[in-house]
Amino acid sequence: MQSPVVSIITITFNNLSGLKKTLQSVSKMSFEDFEHIIIDGRSSDGTTDYLKTYDAHQIHWQSEKDQGIYDAMNKGIQKANGLWCIFMNAGDCFQDQFDLSFLKDLSADVVYGNSEIIYADGFKRIMKAGPLEQLWQGMSFTHQAVFVKTELLKDNPFELSYKYCADFDQLFKLYLTKKNFQVMDQVVCSIEAGGISDSERHLATKEVWEINKKLNPDFAEDQFFKSKIRKGKYTLFVKSILPAKTRSWILKKKYQADQ
């Protein structure tokens, strides 16, 4: 049996509504040469009962306890048979009309694009992929907008010692070893704002700093990260004291000014 072009990996835990949303998104795709691997952390919200009734030949799933999101993602990688992998976790969706067929003849090792970010009040913005030369500062794109050759992921699994930024660690290693990264100016995914690396940004920044020092022995940008950590703490404090409507108004003004 010929291997599929793409392995779509979905991690979920007690998020049945989000999982249904992701499954619906995948089912709408016109490109069919894929497999969908669902790794559930032994949910108690009816996820497994639902998956048992979900009839689609491309879907493979398992439900068992894990050591957290990156452990679950590693399990997905080990099960992947596709040439490429992408992580589209529960609640994440492919952008409408996004076509995966371009991956069939692509010679790159990593290809990444833009993301649509959706906020709780319905506000949406496009997060453009940042310059690759600035990757050392943190993820220049979301993990839902990047495709990586499966063999590279199997050789470079997520490092479980990192709570927030194992995806950055993995991709930064590939970048530093001169793997071929290719950008596309397309919106790949629609994702909800407010993940753990957003809500605890200063702690995520500390991990990025640690990873830089580990992978770049001659790294000398400590002041950049110290400033970014201070800003992250201040932003978190301001968010904690402002009403939701005010936070939403500031957010819209910020991103409208950036466009």
Backbone bond lengths (Angstrom), bond angles and torsions (degrees), N, CA, C in turn:
res aa  C-N    CA-C-N  psi(-1)  N-CA   C-N-CA  omega(-1)  CA-C   N-CA-C  phi
1 M - - - 1.468 - - 1.532 109.88 -
2 Q 1.319 115.97 129.47 1.461 120.54 -177.80 1.522 111.09 -70.53
3 S 1.341 115.80 139.83 1.464 120.21 179.45 1.524 110.23 -69.78
4 P 1.332 117.04 147.19 1.465 119.82 177.57 1.516 111.05 -71.90
5 V 1.316 116.66 162.17 1.456 121.27 177.89 1.531 110.43 -71.03
6 V 1.324 116.69 -40.88 1.467 120.73 -172.69 1.527 110.85 -130.89
7 S 1.324 115.41 136.92 1.467 121.95 167.95 1.525 107.42 -105.15
8 I 1.322 116.38 114.98 1.465 121.87 175.29 1.523 106.33 -92.68
9 I 1.322 117.01 120.21 1.469 121.30 -176.21 1.519 108.95 -110.35
10 T 1.320 115.97 126.40 1.460 122.21 -179.62 1.520 109.62 -120.97
11 I 1.330 115.22 122.31 1.464 122.09 176.74 1.527 107.96 -100.69
12 T 1.322 116.67 135.20 1.467 118.81 -179.58 1.521 110.77 -147.26
13 F 1.328 115.14 151.30 1.462 121.39 173.29 1.528 108.06 -155.34
14 N 1.326 115.96 114.35 1.473 122.77 -179.70 1.529 112.38 48.84
15 N 1.315 115.27 45.90 1.465 121.53 178.56 1.526 109.04 -139.05
16 L 1.320 115.49 58.97 1.463 120.22 -176.23 1.525 111.72 -61.96
17 S 1.334 117.54 -40.10 1.465 119.41 -179.58 1.529 110.76 -63.61
18 G 1.344 116.20 -40.73 1.459 119.71 177.59 1.518 111.89 -66.71
19 L 1.326 116.72 -39.94 1.462 121.11 178.98 1.526 110.87 -62.09
20 K 1.322 116.80 -43.17 1.476 120.24 178.14 1.526 110.34 -59.88
21 K 1.318 116.30 -40.01 1.469 121.26 179.07 1.525 110.96 -62.14
22 T 1.335 116.74 -43.77 1.458 121.14 179.37 1.523 111.14 -67.01
23 L 1.322 116.68 -43.89 1.467 120.49 178.69 1.522 111.48 -60.66
24 Q 1.322 116.19 -39.90 1.465 120.10 178.20 1.528 110.84 -63.48
25 S 1.329 115.47 -41.04 1.462 120.05 178.75 1.528 110.98 -61.33
26 V 1.336 116.64 -46.19 1.458 120.81 -179.23 1.525 111.03 -64.85
27 S 1.324 117.13 -37.20 1.468 120.80 -177.69 1.530 112.46 -67.80
28 K 1.325 117.24 -19.98 1.471 121.04 -178.95 1.529 112.88 -83.03
29 M 1.323 117.65 -10.58 1.461 119.93 -175.27 1.522 111.36 -69.21
30 S 1.318 115.48 140.04 1.461 120.12 176.94 1.534 110.91 -78.99
31 F 1.330 117.39 -28.94 1.463 122.06 177.76 1.524 108.87 -74.41
32 E 1.318 117.21 128.83 1.462 120.25 -172.51 1.523 114.30 -116.56
33 D 1.325 118.24 -1.01 1.465 119.99 -176.47 1.530 110.04 -88.21
34 F 1.328 115.18 66.80 1.453 120.79 -178.23 1.523 109.85 -144.44
35 E 1.309 115.19 165.86 1.461 121.97 167.21 1.529 106.95 -124.22
36 H 1.314 116.04 149.80 1.470 120.66 -179.40 1.523 107.60 -119.13
37 I 1.319 115.37 114.33 1.467 122.08 -177.40 1.527 108.17 -105.18
38 I 1.310 116.80 122.14 1.461 121.77 -178.62 1.528 108.63 -114.43
39 I 1.326 114.80 121.57 1.461 121.64 179.34 1.522 107.98 -111.45
40 D 1.315 115.61 110.82 1.469 122.00 -178.78 1.529 109.26 -104.96
41 G 1.320 115.80 136.93 1.468 120.46 -178.46 1.518 114.08 -85.55
42 R 1.342 116.37 37.77 1.463 123.84 -176.42 1.536 110.25 61.30
43 S 1.302 114.50 63.11 1.462 121.28 179.92 1.519 111.23 -67.13
44 S 1.339 115.15 157.62 1.468 121.22 178.21 1.529 111.39 -117.30
45 D 1.346 116.77 18.41 1.469 120.73 -175.40 1.523 113.62 -108.77
46 G 1.328 117.10 16.03 1.461 120.00 179.57 1.522 114.07 94.71
47 T 1.320 117.11 6.11 1.461 120.49 -178.56 1.526 112.22 -58.60
48 T 1.326 116.73 -48.80 1.468 118.90 -176.31 1.525 111.07 -66.57
49 D 1.330 117.87 -38.60 1.471 120.19 177.37 1.521 110.23 -61.35
50 Y 1.319 116.08 -39.17 1.463 119.95 178.61 1.525 111.02 -66.15
51 L 1.324 116.61 -44.92 1.463 119.90 -178.09 1.531 111.68 -63.69
52 K 1.318 116.65 -31.85 1.467 119.94 178.41 1.522 111.94 -64.20
53 T 1.320 116.59 -25.76 1.467 120.32 -178.52 1.524 112.35 -96.95
54 Y 1.326 116.70 -4.99 1.462 120.77 -176.05 1.526 109.10 -85.32
55 D 1.320 116.85 109.97 1.458 122.16 -172.58 1.529 110.58 -99.88
56 A 1.313 116.34 97.99 1.469 121.73 175.59 1.521 107.72 -150.73
57 H 1.328 116.76 126.19 1.461 119.77 -171.50 1.520 113.10 -67.87
58 Q 1.349 117.76 -21.37 1.464 118.94 -178.69 1.526 113.17 -82.26
59 I 1.330 118.09 -7.42 1.466 120.56 -172.87 1.539 111.13 -92.46
60 H 1.333 114.79 130.93 1.464 122.13 173.41 1.530 106.49 -128.25
61 W 1.309 117.03 131.98 1.460 117.70 -177.18 1.522 110.99 -141.01
62 Q 1.329 113.70 158.44 1.451 120.96 173.03 1.521 108.08 -144.54
63 S 1.303 116.30 154.42 1.461 121.55 179.25 1.517 108.72 -134.48
64 E 1.319 115.80 113.05 1.459 121.76 179.08 1.517 108.93 -160.20
65 K 1.306 116.90 158.74 1.464 120.95 179.84 1.527 109.77 -65.67
66 D 1.321 115.59 149.79 1.456 120.26 178.40 1.526 109.09 -138.90
67 Q 1.332 115.91 -179.18 1.461 121.65 -178.51 1.532 112.10 -98.01
68 G 1.310 116.88 18.13 1.456 120.08 -179.80 1.512 111.33 124.12
69 I 1.333 115.48 -179.50 1.456 120.54 -171.37 1.523 113.27 -61.45
70 Y 1.332 117.59 -40.79 1.465 118.63 -176.90 1.522 111.97 -72.88
71 D 1.319 117.28 -31.29 1.460 120.59 173.56 1.525 109.63 -64.62
72 A 1.336 116.42 -43.29 1.461 120.70 178.02 1.524 111.12 -63.50
73 M 1.324 116.90 -39.82 1.461 120.32 178.80 1.526 111.25 -65.35
74 N 1.339 116.63 -37.44 1.472 119.88 175.38 1.529 111.25 -62.74
75 K 1.323 116.39 -38.18 1.469 119.68 177.15 1.519 110.48 -62.04
76 G 1.331 115.98 -39.34 1.457 120.10 177.38 1.516 111.99 -63.62
77 I 1.324 116.28 -41.39 1.470 120.88 179.09 1.525 110.17 -61.22
78 Q 1.328 116.94 -44.36 1.464 119.98 -178.06 1.522 112.19 -63.38
79 K 1.322 117.41 -27.53 1.460 120.78 179.56 1.531 112.83 -87.12
80 A 1.339 116.87 -11.42 1.461 120.92 -172.89 1.527 112.27 -71.30
81 N 1.328 115.16 135.90 1.459 122.38 176.89 1.522 112.60 -114.76
82 G 1.328 117.34 -6.87 1.452 120.91 -176.85 1.520 112.52 -74.57
83 L 1.334 114.78 162.87 1.463 120.30 174.94 1.526 109.95 -67.89
84 W 1.326 116.29 -36.07 1.463 123.43 -179.28 1.520 109.65 -120.62
85 C 1.333 115.72 156.94 1.470 122.03 172.12 1.523 109.59 -126.71
86 I 1.322 114.91 146.51 1.463 121.42 168.37 1.522 107.47 -140.60
87 F 1.341 116.66 142.20 1.461 121.86 177.39 1.520 109.13 -98.58
88 M 1.324 115.37 117.82 1.455 121.80 176.68 1.529 105.53 -127.05
89 N 1.327 115.54 87.25 1.456 120.61 -170.51 1.525 112.30 -77.57
90 A 1.325 116.62 169.40 1.464 121.17 -173.52 1.525 111.12 -53.45
91 G 1.323 116.58 124.03 1.457 122.75 -177.46 1.510 113.26 100.89
92 D 1.345 117.06 -19.89 1.464 121.55 178.19 1.523 109.55 -84.61
93 C 1.334 116.02 150.05 1.466 120.49 -178.04 1.517 110.65 -137.91
94 F 1.317 115.85 149.22 1.452 119.58 167.33 1.526 108.57 -70.48
95 Q 1.322 115.82 144.37 1.451 120.49 174.69 1.526 108.42 -62.47
96 D 1.324 116.26 140.34 1.468 120.46 179.13 1.523 110.30 -54.24
97 Q 1.300 115.61 136.07 1.472 123.82 177.29 1.527 113.67 75.02
98 F 1.338 118.48 2.84 1.469 118.34 178.02 1.524 108.97 -68.90
99 D 1.321 116.12 130.10 1.464 122.58 -173.46 1.527 110.20 -110.50
100 L 1.329 116.54 122.54 1.460 121.66 -177.90 1.526 114.06 -84.73
101 S 1.311 117.42 -2.80 1.470 120.02 -173.22 1.524 113.17 -64.78
102 F 1.337 118.11 -20.74 1.463 120.79 -179.82 1.529 112.11 -63.12
103 L 1.328 117.51 -19.43 1.463 121.21 -177.00 1.529 113.08 -73.52
104 K 1.321 117.19 -16.86 1.469 120.25 -173.84 1.526 112.57 -61.46
105 D 1.317 117.29 -37.35 1.463 120.49 -174.28 1.524 112.78 -118.89
106 L 1.323 117.47 20.03 1.456 121.44 -176.16 1.531 110.14 -81.25
107 S 1.334 117.09 136.29 1.467 120.53 -177.42 1.525 113.48 -98.17
108 A 1.324 118.52 -3.62 1.462 121.76 -177.79 1.529 110.98 -73.08
109 D 1.348 115.93 168.79 1.457 122.33 173.22 1.522 111.38 -94.62
110 V 1.333 114.54 -34.70 1.470 122.24 -178.97 1.528 107.36 -137.22
111 V 1.328 116.91 133.05 1.467 120.32 175.21 1.525 107.54 -131.53
112 Y 1.333 115.91 135.99 1.458 119.68 -173.84 1.531 110.69 -141.07
113 G 1.345 115.01 156.36 1.457 119.91 -178.34 1.513 112.28 -142.27
114 N 1.326 115.65 -153.99 1.460 123.35 -175.07 1.529 111.08 -96.27
115 S 1.326 115.24 166.72 1.469 121.21 -179.30 1.522 110.14 -133.26
116 E 1.321 115.84 146.16 1.456 121.50 169.21 1.522 107.99 -95.67
117 I 1.323 116.67 123.50 1.465 121.79 -179.60 1.528 108.29 -102.90
118 I 1.327 116.67 128.94 1.461 122.20 -177.55 1.524 108.91 -115.31
119 Y 1.322 116.35 127.01 1.463 121.86 -178.17 1.526 110.76 -98.27
120 A 1.333 115.71 165.49 1.462 121.87 -173.10 1.528 112.93 -58.87
121 D 1.353 117.26 -31.44 1.464 120.18 -178.67 1.521 112.48 -87.95
122 G 1.345 117.06 5.36 1.459 120.58 178.45 1.524 114.78 97.08
123 F 1.335 117.16 -9.82 1.463 120.27 178.57 1.534 109.78 -64.57
124 K 1.338 115.92 138.79 1.460 121.41 -179.06 1.529 109.71 -127.08
125 R 1.319 115.05 146.98 1.460 119.91 173.66 1.524 108.89 -146.22
126 I 1.318 115.55 158.50 1.459 120.80 176.87 1.520 109.10 -98.30
127 M 1.322 115.51 123.61 1.460 121.49 174.09 1.523 107.75 -94.31
128 K 1.323 115.68 107.31 1.462 120.91 179.15 1.531 109.37 -75.52
129 A 1.312 116.27 141.55 1.461 120.20 175.60 1.519 109.51 -61.78
130 G 1.328 116.98 132.88 1.454 121.67 -178.21 1.516 112.45 -80.79
131 P 1.325 117.19 168.68 1.466 121.40 178.70 1.525 110.99 -60.25
132 L 1.298 116.47 136.91 1.460 120.94 -176.82 1.526 111.52 -63.50
133 E 1.334 116.79 -32.02 1.467 119.55 -179.58 1.526 112.39 -68.01
134 Q 1.338 116.73 -11.75 1.466 120.46 176.26 1.530 112.32 -100.27
135 L 1.322 116.99 11.37 1.461 120.54 -178.02 1.517 111.87 -59.20
136 W 1.334 117.72 -30.43 1.463 120.61 -179.81 1.527 112.43 -58.33
137 Q 1.332 117.67 -22.98 1.461 121.44 -178.44 1.527 113.03 -77.23
138 G 1.312 116.82 -12.93 1.463 121.80 -176.05 1.512 108.62 139.43
139 M 1.310 117.18 177.99 1.462 121.05 -176.98 1.531 111.08 -57.39
140 S 1.334 115.50 124.03 1.465 121.03 178.40 1.522 111.65 -86.76
141 F 1.310 116.94 -0.21 1.468 123.70 -178.44 1.516 106.64 -161.33
142 T 1.299 118.73 162.32 1.466 120.90 179.34 1.529 109.79 -81.13
143 H 1.328 116.38 156.28 1.467 118.04 -179.85 1.524 111.71 -69.85
144 Q 1.347 117.37 -17.11 1.455 120.60 176.81 1.525 112.20 -79.37
145 A 1.331 116.83 -4.80 1.467 120.93 -178.35 1.519 111.73 -115.83
146 V 1.333 117.53 16.99 1.469 119.81 -177.88 1.533 110.10 -127.52
147 F 1.313 115.27 134.05 1.461 123.14 174.65 1.528 107.87 -108.44
148 V 1.329 116.75 133.73 1.466 121.48 -178.47 1.529 107.96 -128.75
149 K 1.324 115.63 141.44 1.458 119.09 175.93 1.531 109.26 -58.03
150 T 1.310 115.67 132.09 1.461 121.01 -174.47 1.524 112.18 -60.27
151 E 1.319 117.20 -38.75 1.468 119.61 -178.77 1.530 111.49 -62.09
152 L 1.336 116.97 -32.93 1.467 120.34 177.82 1.525 110.79 -69.13
153 L 1.326 116.55 -38.66 1.461 120.28 178.85 1.526 110.97 -67.92
154 K 1.309 116.85 -38.74 1.466 119.52 178.70 1.525 111.15 -64.90
155 D 1.344 115.79 -33.52 1.461 120.33 178.68 1.527 112.52 -82.09
156 N 1.341 117.08 -17.56 1.465 122.29 -176.76 1.532 110.44 -133.62
157 P 1.327 118.07 66.74 1.469 120.21 -178.83 1.525 111.59 -64.68
158 F 1.314 115.93 164.48 1.456 120.63 178.16 1.521 110.38 -64.23
159 E 1.331 115.82 138.03 1.454 122.73 178.76 1.527 108.46 -82.14
160 L 1.338 116.87 114.83 1.464 121.20 -172.32 1.529 113.63 -73.80
161 S 1.310 118.04 -8.65 1.470 119.91 178.23 1.532 111.66 -74.42
162 Y 1.333 117.48 -13.10 1.458 120.71 179.29 1.523 110.01 -98.80
163 K 1.323 115.96 132.03 1.460 121.31 -178.26 1.526 111.74 -87.68
164 Y 1.324 117.39 -33.87 1.461 121.53 -171.02 1.529 113.91 -112.30
165 C 1.312 118.26 -35.33 1.465 120.89 -162.91 1.524 114.35 -128.33
166 A 1.323 117.34 32.85 1.465 118.87 176.64 1.522 110.91 -65.42
167 D 1.331 117.83 -26.96 1.461 120.08 176.69 1.525 110.37 -68.02
168 F 1.345 116.89 -40.89 1.456 120.25 175.43 1.529 110.57 -62.25
169 D 1.328 116.85 -45.97 1.459 121.95 179.98 1.529 110.60 -55.78
170 Q 1.311 115.82 -45.58 1.467 120.95 -178.17 1.532 111.58 -64.24
171 L 1.339 116.80 -48.15 1.459 120.34 -176.96 1.527 111.85 -72.01
172 F 1.332 116.74 -34.35 1.462 120.09 178.83 1.527 110.19 -65.43
173 K 1.330 117.56 -37.72 1.462 121.08 175.45 1.531 110.61 -60.69
174 L 1.332 116.51 -42.76 1.465 119.92 179.42 1.520 110.56 -65.51
175 Y 1.328 115.94 -38.15 1.469 120.36 178.51 1.531 111.09 -65.12
176 L 1.328 116.64 -45.00 1.461 120.77 -177.49 1.527 112.61 -68.92
177 T 1.327 116.68 -23.38 1.472 120.24 177.39 1.530 111.38 -94.13
178 K 1.339 115.44 17.57 1.474 122.62 170.41 1.528 114.32 66.42
179 K 1.326 116.57 30.70 1.451 118.35 173.16 1.533 109.08 -68.75
180 N 1.319 115.16 155.14 1.464 121.42 -173.60 1.530 110.75 -83.38
181 F 1.342 116.53 104.75 1.467 123.07 176.70 1.533 108.58 -94.72
182 Q 1.313 116.18 137.46 1.466 120.77 178.30 1.523 109.12 -132.49
183 V 1.322 116.52 132.20 1.463 121.36 -179.85 1.518 109.59 -99.19
184 M 1.317 116.79 147.76 1.469 121.98 172.25 1.521 107.99 -129.56
185 D 1.299 116.63 136.18 1.465 121.30 -177.71 1.516 109.62 -87.85
186 Q 1.334 115.25 64.43 1.460 122.43 178.08 1.523 109.04 -135.87
187 V 1.316 115.96 150.62 1.461 120.78 174.12 1.525 107.69 -84.71
188 V 1.310 116.18 116.33 1.463 121.90 -175.92 1.523 111.48 -86.65
189 C 1.342 117.27 -41.02 1.461 120.35 -167.31 1.526 112.45 -141.25
190 S 1.313 114.65 162.62 1.467 122.93 170.37 1.518 107.01 -119.99
191 I 1.334 116.83 122.36 1.458 120.50 -175.94 1.525 110.09 -134.54
192 E 1.320 115.40 154.87 1.458 120.74 179.44 1.522 110.46 -85.51
193 A 1.318 116.27 140.28 1.461 121.72 176.69 1.528 109.60 -73.79
194 G 1.330 115.20 162.01 1.460 119.19 171.17 1.505 115.73 99.61
195 G 1.342 117.82 20.92 1.453 120.07 175.37 1.520 110.96 -67.25
196 I 1.335 115.88 173.93 1.463 119.79 -174.53 1.524 112.11 -62.49
197 S 1.338 118.44 -34.87 1.458 119.58 179.38 1.522 111.52 -73.87
198 D 1.345 116.84 -14.98 1.474 121.64 172.80 1.519 110.06 -82.77
199 S 1.333 116.30 -49.14 1.461 120.79 -174.07 1.529 112.52 -73.05
200 E 1.325 116.78 -20.13 1.467 120.99 177.61 1.535 108.99 -125.90
201 R 1.319 114.20 51.15 1.465 121.59 -172.24 1.527 112.79 -57.65
202 H 1.333 117.08 -40.15 1.464 118.69 -177.60 1.528 111.74 -64.80
203 L 1.341 116.67 -34.00 1.464 120.06 178.28 1.525 110.81 -73.37
204 A 1.330 116.09 -36.53 1.462 119.92 175.53 1.527 110.31 -63.71
205 T 1.342 116.13 -39.51 1.468 120.22 178.63 1.525 110.81 -62.99
206 K 1.336 117.12 -38.59 1.468 120.33 177.18 1.525 110.70 -59.22
207 E 1.334 116.68 -40.23 1.463 119.62 178.91 1.523 111.37 -66.32
208 V 1.334 116.64 -42.50 1.463 119.66 177.58 1.529 110.18 -59.13
209 W 1.306 116.31 -40.80 1.469 121.98 178.03 1.527 110.30 -61.95
210 E 1.342 117.03 -46.69 1.456 121.58 178.63 1.530 111.34 -59.89
211 I 1.326 115.40 -41.96 1.468 120.11 -179.03 1.527 110.40 -65.32
212 N 1.327 116.37 -41.82 1.462 120.16 177.09 1.521 111.23 -58.14
213 K 1.331 116.43 -47.06 1.467 119.90 -178.12 1.529 111.36 -64.95
214 K 1.315 116.02 -32.88 1.462 120.40 179.82 1.530 111.82 -73.56
215 L 1.323 116.47 -43.81 1.462 121.02 -174.71 1.522 113.29 -88.92
216 N 1.333 116.22 -22.40 1.469 122.07 178.80 1.529 109.14 -118.82
217 P 1.311 119.73 86.41 1.466 121.74 -176.32 1.529 113.84 -56.55
218 D 1.330 117.35 -30.24 1.465 120.88 -178.37 1.524 112.23 -96.29
219 F 1.306 116.55 15.40 1.457 120.97 -176.11 1.533 110.70 -64.13
220 A 1.344 115.37 135.91 1.472 119.26 -175.09 1.528 111.75 -137.76
221 E 1.336 116.56 42.87 1.470 120.14 -178.63 1.525 111.08 -115.86
222 D 1.332 116.96 36.81 1.458 120.67 -176.84 1.527 111.88 -58.20
223 Q 1.328 117.15 -39.69 1.452 120.21 -176.48 1.527 111.66 -64.06
224 F 1.323 116.80 -34.72 1.465 120.64 177.00 1.521 110.32 -58.55
225 F 1.329 116.88 -47.75 1.457 120.53 -176.67 1.527 111.86 -72.93
226 K 1.313 117.92 -36.90 1.464 119.99 176.55 1.524 110.46 -59.84
227 S 1.328 116.65 -43.48 1.462 121.41 178.81 1.524 111.46 -65.18
228 K 1.331 116.08 -40.87 1.464 120.51 -179.27 1.527 111.52 -67.45
229 I 1.318 117.23 -36.65 1.469 121.39 177.75 1.528 110.19 -66.18
230 R 1.341 117.04 -43.71 1.468 120.29 177.44 1.527 110.41 -60.33
231 K 1.306 116.53 -43.26 1.466 121.06 179.54 1.528 110.72 -63.58
232 G 1.325 116.33 -40.05 1.462 120.32 179.21 1.515 112.26 -63.28
233 K 1.330 116.43 -42.09 1.468 120.45 178.49 1.530 110.84 -65.14
234 Y 1.334 116.02 -42.28 1.467 120.33 179.92 1.523 110.86 -64.02
235 T 1.332 116.19 -43.59 1.461 120.30 179.01 1.517 111.20 -60.99
236 L 1.333 116.50 -41.99 1.464 121.17 179.14 1.524 110.41 -63.19
237 F 1.334 117.60 -40.68 1.461 121.66 178.44 1.530 110.84 -63.93
238 V 1.335 116.79 -46.09 1.471 120.89 -179.41 1.522 110.40 -61.67
239 K 1.333 116.35 -42.48 1.472 119.96 178.70 1.527 111.48 -60.69
240 S 1.348 115.78 -34.05 1.471 119.74 -176.37 1.527 113.13 -72.10
241 I 1.341 117.83 -20.97 1.469 119.73 -176.01 1.528 112.94 -108.14
242 L 1.336 117.23 -12.25 1.464 119.75 -179.07 1.528 110.94 -90.83
243 P 1.326 117.70 143.39 1.473 120.45 174.15 1.528 110.50 -63.09
244 A 1.323 116.20 154.07 1.466 121.17 -176.90 1.527 112.20 -57.71
245 K 1.329 117.19 -39.62 1.472 120.50 -178.77 1.524 110.83 -65.12
246 T 1.325 116.55 -38.58 1.464 120.09 179.09 1.518 110.64 -68.04
247 R 1.337 117.18 -42.14 1.465 120.83 177.50 1.527 110.29 -59.91
248 S 1.316 115.43 -41.90 1.459 120.30 -179.78 1.526 111.23 -64.51
249 W 1.332 116.89 -41.21 1.470 121.30 -179.68 1.529 110.43 -64.22
250 I 1.345 117.31 -43.91 1.455 121.68 179.49 1.530 110.49 -63.09
251 L 1.318 115.66 -42.44 1.456 121.07 -179.77 1.528 111.36 -59.73
252 K 1.319 115.71 -47.43 1.464 119.62 -179.17 1.517 110.94 -63.44
253 K 1.330 117.00 -42.69 1.462 120.41 179.18 1.527 111.14 -61.63
254 K 1.333 115.64 -40.97 1.466 120.22 -179.03 1.522 111.86 -60.90
255 Y 1.339 115.77 -50.97 1.456 118.46 -174.23 1.518 112.88 -78.85
256 Q 1.315 117.73 -26.89 1.460 119.72 174.09 1.525 109.96 -67.16
257 A 1.348 116.85 -35.75 1.466 121.12 177.53 1.516 111.44 -68.68
258 D 1.342 116.98 -30.52 1.454 120.62 -178.09 1.533 112.57 -76.11
259 Q 1.341 116.49 -21.21 1.458 120.57 -174.97 1.516 111.42 -81.20
